[in-house]
Amino acid sequence: STTTNANLPPANPDTDGDGLTDEEEASLGTSIGAADTDDDGLSDREEVKVYKTDPTKPDTDGDELNDGDEIKDKKDPLVADISPETGVYVNNDYKFSLTLLPGMVLSSAADNLVLFNDDVNQIKLYINLDNNQPPNLPTPDISYLIGVGSDGFVYIKNSEILPDKTPYSSEYATQNYESVNDHIYNIRYVATKRADNHRANFETLLKSFKFLD
């Protein structure tokens, strides 16, 4: 009789079909039963062979954005957008950086809007870019006119206290600022509960805002 190899296992099995052999996955510490071990939106093979990210960590660079989202948003998953040590966020697309307040994290950065959240203190910081402001925004408690110094940092040129249309929340906003880099910025701080430190916190954020070359 003739012996065939039809029922023999493949020489290099890939149980989860992610493009890495089971042997490779064993050496990497990834799962042979899941194509995306760390559930970050990139297959184990993409992480290892294409992007050089860590297939066992959803956020290789530790900046609180997972690797798949960074690739989708055309960011570098190997370079932190937020420094874990200093809390400085850097956006190279729109050429600015700022130092986040404790507890504030990046929520999203897409479609001309960068959004930060502080869920504990119920604060959102919106940075609208190139006049991409949502319609029907409430009048802020205080409107700020900002400028930029020779060091690239924002300074407050003037502020105007406006009629309070939001008695149960605090809202502060800058007027549109057109930078020499041809981008237009509007920075808005919205707190859904009142606290005495909101104005000081917003002004601290403004003064940490820096335009990059």
C-alpha positions in Angstrom: 0.0 0.0 0.0 1.0 3.6 -0.5 1.5 5.9 2.5 0.3 9.5 2.2 1.0 12.6 4.3 -2.5 13.9 4.1 -3.3 13.4 7.8 0.1 14.5 9.2 0.2 17.9 11.0 1.8 20.7 9.1 5.6 21.1 9.6 5.2 24.6 11.1 1.7 24.9 12.7 0.0 28.2 13.1 -2.9 27.4 15.3 -4.5 30.9 15.4 -3.7 31.8 11.8 -2.0 35.1 12.7 1.1 34.5 10.6 3.4 33.4 13.4 4.1 29.7 13.9 3.3 28.2 17.3 7.0 27.8 17.9 7.6 31.5 17.3 4.7 32.4 19.6 6.1 30.2 22.3 9.4 32.1 22.2 7.6 35.4 22.2 5.2 34.6 25.0 2.2 35.2 22.8 -1.0 33.1 22.6 -1.3 30.3 20.0 -5.1 30.6 20.5 -5.5 34.3 19.8 -4.3 36.2 16.7 -4.1 39.4 18.7 -2.7 38.4 22.1 -2.9 41.9 23.7 -6.2 42.9 22.0 -4.9 46.2 20.7 -6.2 45.9 17.2 -2.9 44.6 15.6 -2.3 40.9 15.0 0.7 39.4 16.6 2.4 39.1 13.3 1.8 42.8 12.5 3.3 43.7 15.8 6.4 41.6 15.5 7.1 41.7 11.7 5.7 45.1 10.7 5.5 47.7 13.4 8.1 46.2 15.9 5.7 46.8 18.8 5.3 44.5 21.8 2.6 41.9 21.0 2.0 41.3 24.7 1.4 45.0 25.6 -1.5 46.9 24.1 0.4 50.2 24.6 4.1 49.6 23.8 5.3 53.2 24.4 3.2 53.7 27.6 1.5 56.9 26.5 -2.1 55.6 27.2 -2.9 55.1 23.5 -3.0 51.5 22.4 -0.8 50.5 19.5 -3.7 49.9 17.1 -5.2 53.3 17.6 -1.8 54.9 17.1 -1.3 53.2 13.8 -4.8 54.1 12.7 -4.2 57.8 13.7 -0.8 57.7 11.9 1.2 58.1 15.1 4.3 56.2 16.2 3.5 53.5 18.6 7.1 53.3 19.7 7.4 57.0 20.8 5.2 58.3 23.6 2.8 61.1 22.8 2.6 61.8 26.5 5.7 61.5 28.7 4.9 59.3 31.6 7.4 61.2 33.8 6.4 64.8 33.1 2.8 64.6 31.7 3.8 66.5 28.7 1.7 65.8 25.6 3.3 66.4 22.2 1.3 66.7 19.0 3.7 66.8 16.0 0.8 67.0 13.4 -0.4 70.4 14.8 2.9 71.5 16.3 2.1 72.0 19.9 2.7 70.6 23.4 1.2 71.1 26.8 1.6 69.7 30.3 -1.5 67.9 31.5 -2.9 68.3 35.0 -2.7 65.3 37.3 -5.5 62.8 36.5 -5.9 64.2 33.0 -5.5 61.7 30.1 -5.7 61.8 26.4 -9.1 60.5 25.2 -8.8 61.0 21.4 -6.9 62.8 18.8 -8.7 62.8 15.4 -10.7 64.9 13.0 -9.1 68.2 14.1 -10.0 67.7 17.7 -7.7 66.7 20.6 -9.7 65.7 23.7 -8.4 65.1 27.2 -10.5 63.7 30.1 -10.3 63.8 33.9 -13.1 61.5 34.8 -12.6 61.9 38.6 -13.0 65.6 38.5 -15.4 65.6 35.6 -13.3 67.8 33.4 -12.8 67.8 29.6 -10.2 69.8 27.8 -11.0 70.3 24.1 -8.4 71.6 21.6 -10.2 72.5 18.4 -8.0 73.0 15.4 -8.4 75.0 12.3 -11.8 76.4 13.2 -13.3 72.9 13.8 -15.5 74.0 16.6 -18.8 72.2 17.3 -21.9 74.3 16.8 -24.0 75.8 19.6 -21.3 75.9 22.2 -22.5 77.6 25.4 -21.0 81.0 26.3 -17.9 80.3 28.5 -17.7 81.9 32.0 -14.4 83.6 31.0 -13.0 84.2 27.5 -9.3 84.5 27.1 -7.2 86.3 24.5 -3.9 84.6 24.2 -0.6 85.4 22.5 2.7 83.5 22.2 6.1 84.6 23.5 9.5 84.4 21.9 10.0 81.1 23.8 6.9 79.6 22.1 4.8 79.5 25.2 1.3 80.9 25.4 0.7 83.9 27.6 -2.6 85.5 28.5 -3.0 88.9 26.9 -6.5 89.6 28.3 -9.5 87.8 29.8 -13.2 88.8 29.9 -15.7 87.6 32.4 -19.0 86.9 30.5 -22.6 86.5 31.7 -22.8 83.1 33.4 -25.0 80.9 31.2 -23.9 77.7 32.9 -24.7 78.0 36.6 -24.0 74.3 37.3 -20.8 73.9 35.4 -17.6 75.9 34.7 -16.5 76.6 31.2 -13.5 78.6 30.0 -12.3 79.1 26.5 -9.7 81.0 24.4 -10.7 83.0 21.4 -9.4 81.5 18.2 -5.7 82.0 17.9 -4.0 81.9 14.5 -0.4 80.8 14.9 2.5 81.5 12.6 2.5 77.8 11.6 -0.8 78.5 9.8 -3.0 76.5 12.2 -5.9 78.0 14.2 -6.3 76.9 17.8 -9.2 77.1 20.2 -8.7 75.7 23.7 -11.8 75.0 25.8 -12.1 73.7 29.4 -15.4 72.2 30.5 -16.1 71.1 34.0 -19.5 69.6 34.7 -19.3 70.5 38.4 -18.1 73.7 39.9 -14.9 74.0 42.0 -12.8 77.0 43.1 -9.7 75.9 41.3 -11.0 75.5 37.8 -9.9 79.0 36.6 -6.5 78.5 38.0 -6.2 75.1 36.5 -7.2 76.3 33.1 -4.7 79.2 33.2 -2.0 76.7 34.3 -2.8 74.6 31.2 -2.7 77.7 28.9 0.7 78.8 30.2 2.1 75.3 29.6 0.9 75.3 26.0 3.8 75.7 23.6 4.0 76.0 19.9 6.6 73.8 18.2 8.8 74.5 15.2 
